[in-house]
Amino acid sequence: MASALKHILEVAVKDQEYKDVTLLAAKIRRDVLALLQHRGYGHIGGSLSLVETYAVLYARQLRHDASDPKWEGRDRIVLSKGHAGPVMYSTLAEEGYFPKEWLMTMNDGGTHLPSHTDRLKTPGVDMTTGSLGQGTSTAAGIAYALRQKGSNNYVYLIVGDGELNEGQCWEAFQFIASKGLSNCIVLVDNNKKQLDGTCEEVMKPFDIEQKMRSFGFYTQKVNGQNVRAIDDAINCAKDHKSSANCIVLDTVKGAGVPYFENAYMNHSMKWNNDEINKATDEAIAYLDNFIGRSEA
């Protein structure tokens, strides 16, 4: 099986304090692979790059209640890169927001799990997202409203590096920083690719970390496939209440499975040949074995 997945898991599992997070990440990655293979197509690259982030949020950071998805005391997640719905759906299923059987219905007629996240269809989804950039504005509005209400809840805004081509993102960031919304933690999935190629090829992003700092954000950059690094960065952001907060997640598109990591066009893929199915089957088998050993 692939060295990338083995490395992520075997390094992480040595950290006993984060064993629960590592196990959740393994389950999420397995579920993403299984549901997209079943579907026959889908947004694999940017879903796999966010697996560790979602595991940390739900296992360590997020105030949430699967039995009461609309609980007023919850923190909010705005997945502005809404095409990464598979990673959110897999996480919500593992956390008990809905039956796991729903995962195999993604994109079916009448499904609760559309291609892009929809708060009116899926328990646990706080904001409908689709057109790139719009989630930044809605997250800013939610964070501002929570502060006006005197709430101490957080909004986690997840954006893609390719998405930052949208000017709307920078308008929203300026508002977040101008209003000092430290309760809105911006998480940038810096996986270096977007729909049509690498970010460098499509529109040079320059230094995202430096740009966010220039917009008034307290900014950290961490390994986005390391659960402890992500958790530590979020804790640090929560302690920093004097300005807006941003964490740039240095990730790999398709993380954990070399077949997907090495595919040049891995934003969305089709399961249409033996090679991709073999790679997926092997990864799922490896993850099932790891999960079984960890839970034994």
C-alpha positions in Angstrom: 0.0 0.0 0.0 1.0 3.5 -0.5 3.7 5.1 1.5 1.9 8.4 1.9 -1.0 6.9 3.8 1.3 4.7 5.8 3.4 7.7 6.8 0.5 9.8 7.8 -1.0 7.1 10.0 2.1 5.5 11.5 3.6 8.9 12.5 0.3 10.1 13.9 -0.6 6.9 15.8 2.6 7.2 17.9 1.2 10.3 19.5 -1.1 8.6 22.0 -2.7 11.9 23.0 -4.1 12.2 19.5 -5.0 8.6 19.0 -8.8 9.4 18.9 -8.2 12.1 16.3 -6.0 9.8 14.1 -8.7 7.1 14.2 -11.4 9.5 13.2 -9.2 10.8 10.4 -8.7 7.2 9.1 -12.5 6.6 9.2 -13.2 9.9 7.4 -10.6 9.1 4.6 -12.0 5.6 4.2 -15.6 6.9 3.9 -14.6 9.6 1.4 -12.9 7.0 -0.8 -15.8 4.5 -0.5 -18.6 7.0 -1.3 -16.8 8.5 -4.3 -15.9 5.1 -5.7 -19.5 4.1 -5.3 -20.6 7.3 -7.0 -18.1 6.8 -9.8 -16.9 10.4 -9.8 -16.4 13.3 -7.5 -14.2 15.9 -5.9 -11.5 13.7 -4.4 -8.4 15.9 -4.2 -9.7 18.7 -2.1 -11.7 16.4 0.1 -8.7 14.2 1.1 -6.5 17.3 1.8 -9.0 18.4 4.5 -9.4 15.0 6.3 -7.1 15.9 9.2 -8.6 19.3 9.6 -12.1 17.9 10.0 -10.9 15.2 12.4 -9.3 17.8 14.6 -12.3 20.1 14.5 -14.8 17.4 15.4 -12.7 15.4 17.9 -11.0 18.3 19.7 -12.2 21.8 18.9 -15.8 22.1 17.8 -18.7 22.6 20.2 -21.5 20.6 18.6 -24.2 18.1 19.4 -25.2 15.5 16.8 -28.5 14.9 18.6 -29.4 18.6 18.2 -27.8 20.0 15.0 -29.4 23.4 15.5 -28.2 23.8 19.1 -27.7 27.5 19.7 -24.5 26.9 21.7 -22.7 25.2 18.8 -19.7 26.5 16.9 -20.3 26.9 13.1 -18.4 25.6 10.1 -18.7 27.4 6.8 -17.2 25.2 4.1 -16.8 27.9 1.5 -15.1 25.4 -0.9 -18.4 23.6 -0.9 -17.3 21.0 -3.5 -15.4 19.3 -0.7 -18.8 18.1 0.6 -17.6 14.4 0.7 -15.2 15.1 3.6 -17.9 17.0 5.5 -20.5 14.3 4.9 -18.1 11.5 5.9 -17.3 13.4 9.1 -21.0 14.1 10.0 -21.9 10.4 9.4 -19.0 9.3 11.6 -20.2 11.7 14.3 -23.8 10.4 14.2 -25.6 13.3 12.5 -27.3 10.9 10.1 -27.1 7.2 9.1 -23.9 6.1 7.2 -26.1 4.6 4.5 -26.8 8.1 3.4 -23.3 8.5 2.1 -23.9 6.2 -0.8 -26.8 8.4 -1.9 -24.7 11.5 -2.6 -26.0 13.3 -5.7 -28.9 10.8 -6.2 -32.3 12.4 -6.9 -33.9 13.4 -3.6 -30.7 12.9 -1.7 -29.9 14.6 1.6 -26.3 15.0 0.4 -26.0 17.2 -2.7 -22.7 17.7 -4.5 -22.2 21.0 -2.7 -23.2 21.4 0.9 -26.8 22.7 1.6 -28.0 23.6 5.1 -31.6 22.9 4.2 -30.8 19.3 3.2 -28.1 18.0 5.5 -28.2 17.8 9.4 -25.0 19.4 10.7 -24.4 21.8 7.7 -24.6 25.4 9.0 -24.3 27.2 5.6 -25.2 26.4 2.0 -22.1 26.8 -0.2 -21.5 26.5 -3.9 -20.3 29.5 -5.8 -16.7 30.0 -4.7 -16.0 33.0 -2.5 -19.5 33.5 -1.2 -18.8 31.5 2.0 -16.3 34.0 3.1 -19.0 36.7 3.2 -21.5 34.5 4.9 -19.0 33.4 7.5 -18.1 37.1 8.2 -21.8 37.8 8.7 -22.4 34.9 11.0 -19.3 35.8 13.1 -20.4 39.5 13.3 -23.9 38.5 14.3 -22.7 36.1 17.0 -20.5 38.9 18.5 -23.4 41.3 18.4 -25.4 38.7 20.4 -22.7 38.4 23.0 -22.0 34.8 22.0 -18.6 33.2 22.6 -19.0 30.7 19.8 -16.5 30.3 16.9 -17.0 30.3 13.2 -14.5 28.1 11.2 -14.3 29.4 7.7 -12.7 26.8 5.3 -11.5 28.2 2.0 -9.4 26.8 -0.8 -6.2 28.4 -2.1 -7.6 28.4 -5.7 -10.8 30.0 -4.3 -8.8 33.0 -3.2 -8.7 34.1 -6.8 -12.2 35.4 -6.1 -12.2 39.1 -5.2 -15.1 38.6 -2.8 -12.8 36.7 -0.5 -10.6 39.7 0.0 -13.6 42.0 0.6 -14.8 39.6 3.3 -11.3 39.3 4.8 -11.0 43.1 5.0 -14.4 43.2 6.8 -13.4 40.4 9.2 -10.1 42.1 10.1 -11.5 45.6 10.2 -14.2 44.5 12.7 -11.6 42.5 14.7 -13.7 39.3 14.4 -11.3 37.0 16.3 -14.2 34.5 16.6 -13.9 33.8 12.9 -10.9 31.5 12.3 -10.0 31.3 8.6 -8.6 28.0 7.5 -6.9 28.1 4.1 -6.6 24.7 2.4 -3.3 25.4 0.6 -3.1 22.3 -1.5 -1.5 24.1 -4.5 -4.1 23.0 -7.1 -7.4 24.1 -8.4 -9.9 23.0 -11.1 -7.7 23.7 -14.2 -4.2 23.0 -12.9 -1.8 24.3 -10.3 -2.5 27.6 -8.6 0.9 28.9 -9.8 -0.2 28.2 -13.4 -3.7 29.5 -13.2 -3.1 32.7 -11.3 0.1 33.1 -9.2 -1.1 33.3 -5.6 2.2 34.8 -4.2 2.6 34.3 -0.5 -0.8 33.6 1.1 0.6 33.8 4.6 2.1 37.2 3.9 -1.0 38.5 2.2 -3.3 37.5 5.1 -0.9 39.3 7.5 -1.1 42.4 5.4 -4.9 42.2 5.6 -4.6 42.4 9.4 -4.8 38.7 10.3 -2.7 37.0 13.0 -1.5 34.2 10.6 0.1 30.8 11.2 1.2 28.2 8.7 1.2 24.6 9.6 1.4 21.1 8.2 -2.2 20.4 7.3 -1.8 16.7 7.4 -0.5 16.7 11.0 -3.3 16.6 13.6 -1.3 17.9 16.5 0.0 20.9 14.5 -3.5 21.8 13.4 -4.9 21.5 16.9 -2.0 23.6 18.4 -2.6 26.3 15.8 -6.3 26.5 16.5 -5.6 26.7 20.3 -3.1 29.5 19.5 -5.7 31.3 17.4 -8.2 31.1 20.2 -5.8 32.7 22.6 -5.1 35.5 20.2 -8.2 37.8 20.6 -6.8 41.1 19.5 -7.2 40.6 15.8 -8.7 38.3 13.1 -7.1 34.9 12.8 -5.9 32.8 9.9 -4.3 29.4 9.7 -2.7 28.4 6.3 -2.8 24.6 6.1 0.1 23.3 4.0 -1.6 20.3 2.4 -1.4 17.9 -0.5 -4.3 17.5 -2.8 -5.4 13.9 -2.7 -3.5 13.4 0.6 -2.8 9.9 1.8 -3.2 8.0 -1.5 -0.3 8.3 -3.9 -2.5 7.5 -7.0 -4.5 10.6 -6.2 -1.6 12.7 -4.9 0.3 12.1 -8.2 -2.6 12.6 -10.6 -2.0 16.0 -12.2 -5.8 16.7 -12.7 -7.1 15.5 -9.3 -9.6 18.2 -8.5 -12.5 15.9 -9.6 -12.0 12.4 -11.0 -13.9 9.5 -12.5 -13.6 5.9 -11.4 -13.4 4.6 -14.9 -10.5 2.2 -15.1 -8.9 -0.7 -13.2 -6.0 1.4 -11.9 -8.1 3.9 -10.0 -10.3 1.2 -8.6 -7.3 -0.9 -7.5 -5.7 2.1 -5.8 -9.0 2.9 -4.0 -9.6 -0.7 -3.0 -6.0 -1.0 -1.6 -6.4 2.3 0.4 -9.7 1.3 1.8 -8.4 -2.2 2.8 -5.4 -0.6 4.5 -7.6 1.9 6.4 -10.0 -0.8 7.5 -7.1 -2.9 8.8 -5.6 0.2 10.6 -9.0 1.0 12.2 -9.5 -2.6 13.3 -6.1 -2.7 14.9 -6.6 0.7 16.6 -10.0 -0.3 18.0 -9.0 -3.7 19.2 
